[in-house]
């Protein structure tokens, strides 16, 4: 039995056969790319593992987790793809990286202990702690996203400052690690296990050194990685991990918002929704703002469609088509803006809206945390 076959058995490939047609219809990528389907991955895993390792299918897969929903938990395609990618990399087969490999390179630099100072990221009157404290806020790669995509109008650093403002309003002065880095999500999911392990160990040293009992995270990828992947690597953590939307939602009775009459729809990020089961807190925050009308898209919550690419690899014309289709769903709700709690979703959708050909999709993009902070009453 090959390693690929063993993984196929472990992650439920043989129990998923009755769901094949449903899987093919549900897959976001298969909807726009006739040459891709979950069925093809299943077939190659069972018939020709060598071609699966050397081919493009495992890198094209979004690892969005929808297969697990469609098969009622019988098939974990995401975990299978993650582990097979590591096998492929060990054999010398690599993904096609986007943006000149810049995003993954920065994470690899983090594994080598090169870092960046967060100059000006958190400024007065925002209040944070240095060194040790009960709460730690993980800002992740916010500054790097701003530096890499200056022309998209998406500023992850604004979302970070908004998160700290909301925490301050709730009486929390979090430790914000400086310097900081990525969690290693993309290294893990592109098969760089050595880089991921090194970065994860460094981050754990930093978190545990702060004495934090609660780690609050904005990026869904970082939330999934620190909350789940670090647990798989290190065992039970000495701290609790929570997404910023969950923390805010738990304390909504302590916050007051100004009225804003607007119709909004919400994009469930894959790692936050299907990955961590967080669906209601972002919606609770939006509906707590007086005047907000929240309307759902056709595919929502556990059936939400991916933003089109992951781990900064394989961004193709099919990725853009998935993004445009999802934006069209948002437009069909007649919402004025699409809200998401994921910086990568915001970047990808903003990129899809840039070409003049798509300006017919008249919708704004809002970051959940930034929106909530902007409506706070003094």
CORWO-V169162 format. One record per backbone hydrogen bond with DSSP energy under -0.5 kcal/mol. NH is the residue of the N-H (numbers start at 1). CO is the residue of the C=O. E is the energy in kcal/mol with one decimal. If there is no record, write none. Layout:
NH|CO|E, NH|CO|E
This chain:
6|2|-2.3, 7|3|-2.2, 8|4|-2.4, 9|5|-2.4, 10|6|-2.4, 11|7|-2.4, 12|9|-1.3, 13|8|-2.7, 16|12|-0.7, 16|13|-0.7, 19|16|-2.0, 20|17|-1.7, 23|19|-3.0, 24|20|-2.5, 25|21|-2.0, 26|22|-2.0, 27|23|-2.2, 31|27|-1.4, 32|28|-0.6, 32|29|-1.1, 33|29|-2.2, 34|32|-0.5, 36|33|-1.7, 40|37|-0.5, 41|37|-1.2, 42|38|-2.4, 43|39|-2.6, 44|40|-2.4, 45|41|-2.4, 46|42|-1.3, 47|43|-2.3, 48|44|-1.9, 52|48|-1.5, 53|49|-2.2, 54|50|-2.0, 55|51|-1.6, 59|56|-0.9, 60|56|-2.1, 61|57|-2.0, 68|65|-0.5, 69|65|-1.0, 70|66|-2.6, 71|67|-2.2, 72|69|-1.4, 73|68|-3.2, 74|71|-1.5, 76|11|-2.4, 76|74|-0.5, 77|75|-0.6, 80|76|-1.8, 81|77|-2.9, 82|78|-2.4, 83|79|-2.1, 84|80|-2.5, 85|81|-2.4, 86|82|-1.3, 87|83|-1.6, 88|84|-2.5, 89|85|-2.6, 90|86|-2.0, 91|87|-1.1, 91|88|-0.6, 92|89|-1.5, 93|88|-2.8, 94|92|-0.5, 97|95|-0.8, 98|312|-2.6, 101|98|-1.8, 102|99|-1.8, 105|101|-2.4, 106|102|-2.1, 107|103|-1.2, 108|104|-2.2, 109|105|-2.2, 110|106|-1.5, 111|107|-1.6, 112|108|-1.1, 113|110|-1.6, 114|109|-2.4, 116|180|-0.6, 119|117|-1.6, 121|118|-1.7, 122|118|-0.5, 123|121|-0.6, 126|123|-1.7, 128|126|-0.5, 129|174|-2.5, 132|130|-1.2, 133|210|-2.1, 136|214|-2.5, 137|175|-2.9, 138|136|-0.6, 138|216|-3.0, 139|137|-0.8, 142|139|-1.4, 145|141|-2.1, 146|142|-2.0, 147|143|-2.1, 148|144|-2.5, 149|145|-2.1, 152|149|-1.2, 155|153|-0.6, 156|154|-0.7, 158|155|-0.7, 159|155|-1.1, 160|156|-1.9, 161|157|-2.3, 162|158|-2.3, 163|159|-2.2, 164|160|-2.3, 165|161|-2.4, 166|162|-2.4, 167|163|-2.3, 168|164|-2.8, 169|165|-2.2, 170|166|-1.1, 171|168|-2.0, 172|167|-2.9, 173|171|-0.5, 174|172|-0.7, 175|135|-2.9, 176|129|-1.1, 177|175|-0.5, 180|116|-0.8, 188|184|-2.4, 189|185|-2.2, 190|186|-0.7, 190|187|-0.7, 191|188|-1.2, 192|187|-2.2, 193|191|-1.7, 196|192|-2.3, 197|193|-2.7, 198|194|-2.3, 199|195|-2.3, 200|196|-3.0, 201|197|-2.3, 202|198|-2.0, 203|199|-2.6, 204|200|-2.6, 205|201|-2.2, 206|202|-1.8, 207|203|-2.7, 208|204|-2.9, 209|205|-1.9, 210|206|-0.8, 210|207|-1.0, 211|208|-1.1, 212|207|-0.9, 213|134|-2.8, 214|134|-2.1, 215|240|-3.4, 216|136|-3.2, 216|214|-0.6, 217|242|-2.3, 218|138|-0.9, 223|219|-2.5, 224|220|-2.6, 225|221|-2.3, 226|222|-3.1, 227|223|-2.3, 228|224|-2.5, 229|224|-1.4, 230|225|-2.6, 232|228|-2.1, 233|229|-1.6, 234|230|-3.6, 235|231|-2.1, 240|213|-2.9, 242|215|-2.6, 244|217|-2.6, 247|243|-2.2, 248|244|-2.6, 249|245|-2.4, 250|246|-2.1, 251|247|-0.7, 251|248|-1.3, 252|249|-1.1, 254|251|-1.9, 255|252|-1.8, 258|375|-3.9, 260|290|-3.4, 262|260|-1.0, 262|291|-1.1, 264|262|-0.6, 264|293|-3.1, 265|337|-1.9, 267|339|-2.9, 268|266|-0.6, 269|267|-0.7, 273|269|-3.0, 275|270|-2.4, 276|271|-0.5, 277|273|-2.9, 278|272|-2.7, 279|277|-0.9, 283|279|-0.7, 284|280|-2.8, 285|281|-2.1, 286|282|-2.0, 287|283|-2.5, 288|284|-0.9, 288|285|-0.6, 289|285|-0.5, 289|286|-1.2, 290|288|-0.7, 292|289|-2.0, 293|262|-2.8, 294|292|-0.6, 295|264|-3.0, 295|293|-0.6, 300|298|-0.7, 303|300|-2.1, 304|301|-2.1, 305|299|-0.5, 310|313|-0.5, 313|310|-1.3, 314|96|-2.7, 316|314|-0.9, 320|316|-1.8, 321|317|-1.9, 322|318|-2.3, 323|319|-2.2, 324|320|-2.7, 325|321|-2.5, 326|322|-2.2, 327|323|-2.6, 328|324|-2.3, 329|325|-1.8, 330|326|-1.8, 331|327|-2.5, 332|328|-2.2, 333|329|-0.7, 333|330|-1.0, 334|331|-2.0, 335|330|-1.0, 336|263|-2.7, 337|263|-1.0, 338|364|-3.1, 339|265|-3.0, 339|337|-0.5, 340|366|-2.1, 341|267|-0.6, 346|342|-2.0, 347|343|-2.3, 348|344|-2.8, 349|345|-2.8, 350|346|-2.4, 351|347|-2.3, 352|348|-1.9, 353|349|-1.4, 354|350|-0.5, 354|351|-1.0, 355|351|-0.6, 358|355|-1.9, 359|356|-1.5, 361|358|-2.4, 362|360|-1.5, 363|361|-1.4, 364|336|-2.0, 366|338|-2.7, 368|340|-2.3, 371|367|-2.5, 372|368|-2.5, 373|369|-2.4, 374|370|-2.0, 375|371|-1.0, 375|372|-0.8, 376|373|-1.3, 377|256|-2.7
